Amino acid sequence: MNRIQAMISERNDDYLDLLNYAIQLDDVQWQEEILESMRKLNASEETKQEWATTEDLWRQFDRINSRLTEIYYSIRASKDDADKQRLLEQMWELKMQRIDVSRQIKSETSNIEC
């Protein structure tokens, strides 16, 4: 299961927990509101697009991490100080990109969960 599917599953689980509690309270109106919210969230084209955007961001995050790992091993293998310095600069730039992507992911997921 990918991250987005896991997040959708967790969100739906939370709604189902609320639904179960509404059933225990015998609050029919609240039950209907929860079910309607779930239908809207799971069927909305806008929500699907937001999830797709978030999934793309996670893929970008994974690519950055893979590249960071490659650079790390290149640094360890390199004997040339100038080459190591160049690789460290690349690593720094990728770390900054990763921070930016992380912020975007956080922003997107907070928008989706609301």
Salt bridges, closest charged atoms under 4 A:
GLU36 OE1 - ARG39 NH2 3.36
GLU45 OE2 - LYS48 NZ 3.67
GLU55 OE2 - ARG59 NH2 3.71
ASP56 OD1 - ARG59 NH1 3.26
ASP62 OD2 - ARG3 NH1 3.04
GLU70 OE1 - ARG67 NH1 3.08
ASP83 OD1 - ARG86 NH2 2.48
